């Protein structure tokens, strides 16, 4: 596991302490495309709805901010609207 994976896992554990946010799971993904890393965080809400956030090049703090913006209703800046899992 990478540092970012551990960090996202820790955020998920914190979010599960408060079930009012309806977050079921956070998933960090990383792949290589064209020689550049592509990173994303997938937020899975209770009931199965997924939101994908582009986190390529983000620090752990930036990822935390994006996740909090998305689950609080403000909307993550890196949200991918036309992304199919």
C-alpha positions as CSV (number, residue, x, y, z in Angstrom):
1,X,0.0,0.0,0.0
2,X,1.2,3.5,-0.8
3,X,1.2,6.4,1.6
4,X,-1.9,7.8,-0.2
5,X,-3.7,4.5,0.2
6,X,-3.1,4.5,3.9
7,X,-4.2,8.1,4.2
8,X,-7.5,7.5,2.3
9,X,-8.1,4.4,4.4
10,X,-7.7,6.5,7.5
11,X,-10.1,9.1,6.2
12,X,-12.7,6.3,5.5
13,X,-12.4,5.1,9.1
14,X,-13.0,8.6,10.4
15,X,-16.0,9.1,8.2
16,X,-17.6,5.8,9.3
17,X,-17.6,7.2,12.9
18,X,-20.5,9.5,11.8
19,X,-23.1,7.7,9.7
20,X,-24.9,10.9,8.8
21,X,-22.6,11.4,5.9
22,X,-23.8,8.2,4.3
23,X,-20.3,7.2,3.1
24,X,-19.9,3.5,2.7
25,X,-16.4,3.3,1.3
26,X,-13.5,5.3,-0.1
27,X,-11.2,3.8,-2.8
28,X,-7.9,5.2,-4.0
29,X,-6.9,4.2,-7.5
30,X,-3.7,4.8,-9.5
31,X,-2.9,3.8,-13.0
32,X,-0.3,4.7,-15.6
33,X,-1.6,6.2,-18.9
34,X,0.8,7.7,-21.4
35,X,3.6,7.6,-18.9
36,X,1.8,9.8,-16.4
37,X,0.1,8.6,-13.3
38,X,-3.7,9.1,-13.1
39,X,-5.1,9.0,-9.6
40,X,-8.7,9.0,-8.4
41,X,-10.7,8.7,-5.2
42,X,-14.0,6.9,-5.5
43,X,-16.6,7.7,-2.9
44,X,-19.2,5.0,-2.6
45,X,-22.3,6.1,-0.7
46,X,-24.7,3.8,1.2
47,X,-27.1,2.5,-1.5
48,X,-24.3,2.2,-4.1
49,X,-24.0,5.7,-5.6
50,X,-20.4,6.5,-6.7
51,X,-18.6,9.8,-7.1
52,X,-15.2,9.8,-8.8
53,X,-12.7,12.6,-8.0
54,X,-9.6,13.2,-10.1
55,X,-6.8,13.5,-7.5
56,X,-3.8,13.3,-9.9
57,X,-0.8,15.1,-8.4
58,X,-2.7,16.0,-5.2
59,X,-1.1,15.9,-1.8
60,X,-2.8,14.0,1.1
61,X,-4.2,17.3,2.4
62,X,-5.6,18.3,-1.0
63,X,-7.3,14.8,-1.2
64,X,-8.8,15.3,2.3
65,X,-10.2,18.7,1.3
66,X,-11.7,17.3,-2.0
67,X,-13.4,14.5,-0.1
68,X,-14.8,16.8,2.5
69,X,-16.1,19.2,-0.1
70,X,-17.8,16.4,-1.9
71,X,-19.5,14.8,1.0
72,X,-20.6,18.1,2.6
73,X,-22.4,19.1,-0.6
74,X,-20.1,21.8,-1.8
75,X,-18.7,19.6,-4.6
76,X,-15.1,18.6,-5.2
77,X,-13.2,20.6,-7.7
78,X,-11.9,17.5,-9.4
79,X,-15.2,15.6,-9.6
80,X,-15.5,13.6,-12.8
81,X,-19.1,13.8,-14.0
82,X,-18.9,11.5,-17.0
83,X,-16.8,8.8,-15.5
84,X,-18.0,5.2,-15.7
85,X,-16.7,2.6,-13.3
